[in-house]
Amino acid sequence: MKGHSSLNRFRIPRHTKTVKIHILNPLVDRRWDELVTRHPRSSVFHHRGWLKALARTYGYEPYVLTTASAGEPLENGIAVCRVSSWITGTRLVSLPFSDHCEPLLNNHGELPEFMNWLRAECDLQKWRYVELRPLLADGSGYGLQPSCSYWFHELDIRPSLEQIFRRVHNNSFRRKIQRAVRERLSFEAGHSEKLLDEFYRLLLTTRRRHQLLPQPRSWFRNLLECMGDKLQIRLTRKNGVPIAAILTLQHRSSVVYKYGCSDERFHNLGGMPFLFWRLVEESKASGAEKIDFGRTDLNNEGLIVFKDRLGTTRKLITYYRYTRTTKRGVATLRDSRAVQQFFSFLPEAVSSAASRVLYRHMG
């Protein structure tokens, strides 16, 4: 984030037919924190810490679009990041590396004014596109065109632990959880640097196994610093050796499972199912009502089945875009598995360094 001067990239406030759209900096304007705290559709991805981590790690510029002028109470807001890339083009995304990000509005009738502003600004600024990633779209398309769709998975943890345990798949989870208990796997949870180091080593191993470029370590370090106790790393060991870990984020009654990793040499010990069950137990004890298991590509049958067997429910979510023009020669790294595969085969130190450069173009 380059400070308030970067807001001058926009001509603000820009008039629509009936209202003015104003822009605020969510990293310094406390009104945004207050809206996120009270709005029923806010999520951890609206949190100042998440936006700050995106800015620190990738240089993205976060803004909030609102009808409230300076000094007025904030009643609505759409969080966006300006992604500038000479490889993939400049665009406005709500939000990069976030599974979903609802517009925080009072009612659906406010959307047309924001969408008119976004389309006009996209044309004026010559951005490649504007993208929204809603969770609860009503089918109207938010005035934009459908871009891509995913399955979204969520686990209701309001029933008793006994009821939840009966719902999980017997062979994939119940027996493996019981095996982990018999193996006396140790368990640790927290957000220490030591846990982060162990988590990241497992992540490098897992991403290489899946032939994917790992996220840069700085991303997780910044998340740790910016999210505080809203972030938890849960890790299990066998005889002191880390064998599986997950990273979660929490906002009010929702816990988000964001990253998971493991050492395949120990898969038969049930480390990941054991961690998921500990996640359920601890989330329920904290007062949470649901666990957000994020999005899954529609063609990733293995991951879809895995999440289904956890007892989750799934629904289709769709991202929407306004594309100013189709520009030949503009790369799409996020969709290029070949690029990720190439870097995944490099030594870990090189792969990790490459991720710091390439991921900022992928948001």
C-alpha positions as CSV (number, residue, x, y, z in Angstrom):
1,M,0.0,0.0,0.0
2,K,1.5,3.3,-1.0
3,G,-0.6,5.5,1.2
4,H,-3.4,8.0,0.5
5,S,-1.6,9.4,-2.5
6,S,-2.5,6.2,-4.4
7,L,-6.2,7.1,-4.1
8,N,-5.6,9.9,-6.6
9,R,-5.5,7.2,-9.3
10,F,-9.3,7.5,-9.1
11,R,-11.3,10.6,-9.9
12,I,-13.3,10.8,-6.6
13,P,-16.0,11.3,-5.8
14,R,-17.5,10.2,-9.2
15,H,-21.1,11.1,-9.7
16,T,-23.6,8.4,-10.7
17,K,-27.2,9.3,-11.5
18,T,-28.3,9.7,-7.9
19,V,-25.4,9.2,-5.5
20,K,-21.7,9.8,-5.2
21,I,-19.3,6.9,-4.8
22,H,-16.5,7.8,-2.4
23,I,-13.2,5.8,-1.8
24,L,-11.6,5.2,1.6
25,N,-8.5,3.5,2.7
26,P,-9.5,0.6,4.9
27,L,-6.0,0.3,6.4
28,V,-6.4,3.6,8.2
29,D,-10.1,4.4,8.3
30,R,-11.7,2.9,11.5
31,R,-15.2,3.2,10.0
32,W,-14.3,0.1,7.9
33,D,-13.5,-1.9,11.0
34,E,-16.8,-0.9,12.6
35,L,-18.8,-1.9,9.5
36,V,-17.1,-5.3,9.3
37,T,-17.8,-5.9,13.0
38,R,-21.5,-5.3,12.7
39,H,-22.5,-6.2,9.1
40,P,-24.2,-9.7,8.9
41,R,-22.5,-10.6,5.6
42,S,-18.9,-9.7,6.6
43,S,-16.3,-12.4,6.6
44,V,-12.7,-12.8,7.6
45,F,-11.7,-11.7,4.1
46,H,-13.1,-8.2,4.9
47,H,-10.8,-7.9,7.9
48,R,-8.2,-5.2,8.0
49,G,-5.6,-7.8,8.8
50,W,-6.3,-9.7,5.6
51,L,-6.2,-6.6,3.5
52,K,-2.9,-5.5,5.2
53,A,-1.3,-8.9,4.5
54,L,-2.3,-8.6,0.8
55,A,-0.8,-5.1,0.6
56,R,2.4,-6.1,2.5
57,T,3.1,-9.3,0.6
58,Y,2.0,-8.5,-3.0
59,G,1.9,-4.7,-3.1
60,Y,-1.8,-4.7,-3.9
61,E,-3.7,-1.4,-3.1
62,P,-6.8,-2.0,-1.0
63,Y,-9.8,0.4,-1.2
64,V,-13.4,0.5,-0.1
65,L,-16.1,2.0,-2.3
66,T,-18.9,3.6,-0.3
67,T,-21.7,6.2,-0.5
68,A,-20.5,7.7,2.8
69,S,-18.4,10.9,2.5
70,A,-15.6,11.7,4.9
71,G,-16.8,11.9,8.5
72,E,-20.1,10.3,7.9
73,P,-21.0,6.9,9.5
74,L,-20.2,4.0,7.1
75,E,-23.4,2.2,6.1
76,N,-22.1,0.3,3.1
77,G,-18.8,-0.7,1.4
78,I,-17.3,-2.9,-1.3
79,A,-13.7,-3.9,-0.6
80,V,-11.4,-4.1,-3.6
81,C,-7.7,-4.4,-4.5
82,R,-6.0,-2.8,-7.4
83,V,-3.7,-5.4,-8.9
84,S,-1.0,-3.9,-11.2
85,S,0.9,-6.3,-13.3
86,W,2.9,-6.0,-16.5
87,I,2.4,-9.7,-17.0
88,T,-1.4,-10.2,-16.4
89,G,-2.6,-6.6,-16.7
90,T,-4.1,-4.1,-14.3
91,R,-7.5,-5.0,-12.7
92,L,-9.7,-4.4,-9.7
93,V,-10.5,-7.6,-7.7
94,S,-12.7,-8.1,-4.7
95,L,-10.6,-9.7,-3.4
96,P,-7.4,-11.5,-4.5
97,F,-6.7,-14.9,-3.0
98,S,-10.0,-14.7,-1.2
99,D,-12.6,-17.5,-1.8
100,H,-15.4,-15.0,-1.5
101,C,-16.0,-11.4,-0.6
102,E,-19.5,-10.1,-0.3
103,P,-20.4,-6.5,-1.0
104,L,-21.4,-5.1,2.4
105,L,-24.6,-3.2,1.5
106,N,-27.8,-2.3,3.2
107,N,-30.0,-3.7,0.4
108,H,-29.7,-5.1,-3.1
109,G,-31.1,-1.8,-4.5
110,E,-27.7,-0.2,-3.8
111,L,-25.8,-2.4,-6.2
112,P,-26.6,-0.7,-9.6
113,E,-24.9,2.5,-8.5
114,F,-21.8,0.7,-7.5
115,M,-21.8,-1.4,-10.7
116,N,-22.3,1.6,-12.9
117,W,-19.3,3.3,-11.2
118,L,-17.1,0.2,-11.5
119,R,-17.8,-0.2,-15.3
120,A,-17.2,3.5,-16.0
121,E,-14.0,3.5,-13.9
122,C,-12.7,0.3,-15.6
123,D,-13.2,2.0,-19.0
124,L,-11.7,5.3,-17.8
125,Q,-8.6,3.8,-16.1
126,K,-8.2,1.2,-18.9
127,W,-8.1,-1.7,-16.5
128,R,-8.3,-5.2,-18.0
129,Y,-11.3,-6.1,-15.9
130,V,-13.2,-5.7,-12.6
131,E,-14.1,-8.9,-10.7
132,L,-16.5,-9.5,-7.8
133,R,-16.4,-12.7,-5.8
134,P,-19.8,-12.9,-4.0
135,L,-20.9,-15.7,-1.8
136,L,-24.7,-15.0,-1.9
137,A,-25.4,-13.8,-5.4
138,D,-29.1,-13.9,-6.3
139,G,-28.6,-14.8,-9.9
140,S,-28.7,-11.2,-11.2
141,G,-25.0,-11.3,-12.0
142,Y,-24.4,-8.2,-10.0
143,G,-24.8,-6.3,-13.3
144,L,-21.6,-8.1,-14.5
145,Q,-21.0,-11.2,-16.6
146,P,-20.3,-14.7,-15.1
147,S,-16.6,-15.4,-15.0
148,C,-16.0,-18.8,-13.3
149,S,-17.8,-21.0,-10.9
150,Y,-16.8,-23.3,-8.0
151,W,-18.3,-25.5,-5.4
152,F,-18.4,-23.9,-1.9
153,H,-18.3,-26.2,1.1
154,E,-19.5,-25.5,4.6
155,L,-19.9,-27.6,7.7
156,D,-22.7,-26.9,10.2
157,I,-21.2,-27.6,13.7
158,R,-24.3,-26.6,15.7
159,P,-25.4,-30.2,16.2
160,S,-23.8,-32.2,19.0
161,L,-20.3,-33.7,18.5
162,E,-21.8,-37.2,18.4
163,Q,-24.2,-36.2,15.6
164,I,-21.3,-34.5,13.6
165,F,-19.1,-37.6,14.1
166,R,-21.8,-39.9,12.8
167,R,-22.1,-37.8,9.6
168,V,-18.5,-38.1,8.6
169,H,-17.5,-40.9,6.3
170,N,-16.6,-44.1,8.1
171,N,-13.5,-45.2,6.2
172,S,-12.2,-41.8,5.1
173,F,-12.5,-40.1,8.5
174,R,-14.0,-42.0,11.5
175,R,-11.6,-45.0,11.3
176,K,-8.6,-42.7,10.6
177,I,-9.4,-40.5,13.5
178,Q,-9.6,-43.5,15.7
179,R,-6.3,-44.7,14.2
180,A,-4.6,-41.4,15.0
181,V,-5.7,-41.7,18.6
182,R,-4.3,-45.2,18.9
183,E,-1.0,-44.0,17.4
184,R,-0.9,-41.3,20.1
185,L,-0.3,-38.5,17.7
186,S,0.6,-35.3,19.6
187,F,-1.3,-32.1,18.9
188,E,-0.4,-28.4,19.2
189,A,-2.3,-25.3,18.2
190,G,-1.3,-21.6,18.2
191,H,0.3,-18.9,16.1
192,S,4.0,-19.0,17.1
193,E,6.9,-18.6,14.7
194,K,7.9,-22.2,15.5
195,L,4.6,-23.5,14.4
196,L,4.7,-21.4,11.3
197,D,8.1,-22.8,10.3
198,E,6.9,-26.4,10.7
199,F,3.7,-25.6,8.8
200,Y,5.6,-24.0,5.9
201,R,8.1,-26.9,5.6
202,L,5.1,-29.2,5.2
203,L,3.4,-26.8,2.8
204,L,6.5,-26.9,0.5
205,T,6.4,-30.7,0.5
206,T,2.7,-30.8,-0.3
207,R,2.8,-28.2,-3.1
208,R,5.7,-30.0,-4.7
209,R,3.7,-33.3,-4.5
210,H,0.7,-31.6,-6.2
211,Q,3.0,-29.9,-8.7
212,L,1.9,-26.4,-7.6
213,L,4.0,-23.4,-6.8
214,P,4.0,-22.7,-3.1
215,Q,2.8,-19.4,-1.7
216,P,5.7,-17.2,-0.5
217,R,6.7,-17.6,3.1
218,S,6.3,-13.8,3.6
219,W,2.5,-14.3,2.9
220,F,2.1,-16.5,6.0
221,R,4.4,-14.4,8.1
222,N,2.4,-11.3,7.2
223,L,-0.9,-13.2,7.9
224,L,0.5,-14.2,11.3
225,E,1.4,-10.6,12.2
226,C,-1.7,-9.0,10.8
227,M,-4.4,-11.4,11.8
228,G,-3.2,-12.0,15.4
229,D,-5.2,-14.5,17.4
230,K,-7.8,-14.8,14.5
231,L,-5.3,-17.1,12.9
232,Q,-4.5,-20.6,14.2
233,I,-2.1,-23.2,13.1
234,R,-2.9,-26.8,14.2
235,L,-0.2,-29.3,13.9
236,T,0.2,-33.0,14.7
237,R,3.4,-35.0,15.2
238,K,4.5,-38.6,15.4
239,N,7.4,-39.1,17.8
240,G,8.2,-35.4,17.5
241,V,8.1,-35.4,13.7
242,P,5.6,-32.9,12.1
243,I,3.3,-35.0,9.8
244,A,0.3,-32.7,9.1
245,A,-0.8,-29.1,9.7
246,I,-3.8,-26.8,8.9
247,L,-4.1,-23.0,9.0
248,T,-7.5,-21.5,9.9
249,L,-8.9,-18.0,10.3
250,Q,-11.9,-17.0,12.4
251,H,-14.5,-14.2,12.1
252,R,-17.4,-14.2,14.6
253,S,-19.2,-17.6,14.4
254,S,-17.4,-18.7,11.2
255,V,-14.1,-20.5,11.1
256,V,-12.3,-20.7,7.7
257,Y,-10.1,-23.6,6.8
258,K,-7.7,-21.9,4.4
259,Y,-4.6,-24.1,4.0
260,G,-3.6,-27.7,4.7
261,C,-0.5,-29.7,4.2
262,S,1.0,-33.1,5.2
263,D,3.9,-35.6,4.8
264,E,2.6,-38.4,2.6
265,R,4.9,-40.9,4.3
266,F,2.6,-40.8,7.3
267,H,-0.8,-40.6,5.6
268,N,-1.7,-44.0,7.0
269,L,-1.6,-42.6,10.5
270,G,-4.6,-40.4,9.9
271,G,-3.0,-37.1,10.7
272,M,-5.2,-34.8,8.6
273,P,-8.6,-36.4,9.6
274,F,-7.3,-36.1,13.2
275,L,-6.6,-32.4,12.7
276,F,-10.0,-31.8,11.1
277,W,-11.7,-33.4,14.1
278,R,-9.7,-31.3,16.5
279,L,-10.8,-28.3,14.4
280,V,-14.4,-29.2,14.8
281,E,-14.1,-29.8,18.6
282,E,-12.2,-26.5,19.2
283,S,-14.4,-24.4,16.9
284,K,-17.5,-25.7,18.6
285,A,-16.0,-25.0,22.0
286,S,-15.2,-21.4,20.9
287,G,-18.8,-20.7,20.1
288,A,-18.5,-21.0,16.3
289,E,-21.5,-22.4,14.3
290,K,-19.9,-23.3,11.0
291,I,-16.6,-24.1,9.3
292,D,-16.0,-22.6,5.9
293,F,-14.1,-25.1,3.8
294,G,-13.7,-22.7,0.9
295,R,-14.1,-23.2,-2.8
296,T,-13.2,-26.2,-5.0
297,D,-12.7,-26.3,-8.8
298,L,-15.6,-28.1,-10.4
299,N,-13.4,-30.7,-12.1
300,N,-11.4,-31.5,-8.9
301,E,-13.4,-34.7,-8.1
302,G,-10.9,-35.9,-5.5
303,L,-11.1,-32.8,-3.3
304,I,-14.9,-32.5,-3.8
305,V,-15.4,-36.1,-2.5
306,F,-12.9,-35.4,0.4
307,K,-14.9,-32.4,1.6
308,D,-18.3,-34.1,1.0
309,R,-17.1,-37.0,3.2
310,L,-16.4,-34.5,6.0
311,G,-20.2,-34.0,6.2
312,T,-20.1,-30.6,4.5
313,T,-22.9,-29.2,2.3
314,R,-22.0,-27.6,-1.0
315,K,-23.4,-24.9,-3.2
316,L,-22.4,-23.3,-6.5
317,I,-20.7,-19.9,-6.3
318,T,-20.0,-17.7,-9.3
319,Y,-17.5,-14.9,-9.8
320,Y,-18.6,-12.0,-12.0
321,R,-16.6,-9.6,-14.2
322,Y,-16.8,-6.6,-16.4
323,T,-14.1,-6.9,-19.0
324,R,-13.1,-3.8,-20.8
325,T,-11.5,-5.6,-23.7
326,T,-10.0,-9.0,-24.6
327,K,-6.4,-8.2,-24.9
328,R,-4.2,-10.7,-26.8
329,G,-0.9,-11.5,-25.3
330,V,-2.0,-10.9,-21.7
331,A,-1.0,-13.9,-19.6
332,T,-3.2,-15.6,-17.0
333,L,-0.8,-17.2,-14.5
334,R,-3.5,-18.2,-12.2
335,D,-5.0,-20.5,-14.8
336,S,-1.6,-21.7,-16.2
337,R,-0.8,-25.0,-14.5
338,A,2.2,-25.5,-16.7
339,V,3.9,-22.5,-15.2
340,Q,3.2,-23.7,-11.7
341,Q,4.4,-27.2,-12.5
342,F,7.7,-25.9,-13.9
343,F,8.5,-24.0,-10.8
344,S,7.3,-26.8,-8.5
345,F,10.1,-29.0,-9.7
346,L,12.8,-26.5,-8.8
347,P,14.7,-26.8,-5.5
348,E,12.7,-25.6,-2.5
349,A,14.8,-22.4,-2.0
350,V,14.4,-21.5,-5.7
351,S,10.7,-22.4,-5.8
352,S,10.0,-20.3,-2.7
353,A,11.9,-17.3,-4.1
354,A,10.1,-17.6,-7.5
355,S,6.7,-17.5,-5.6
356,R,7.5,-14.1,-4.2
357,V,7.8,-12.8,-7.7
358,L,5.1,-14.6,-9.5
359,Y,2.2,-14.7,-7.0
360,R,1.7,-10.9,-7.0
361,H,0.7,-11.3,-10.7
362,M,-1.8,-14.1,-10.0
363,G,-4.3,-12.4,-7.6
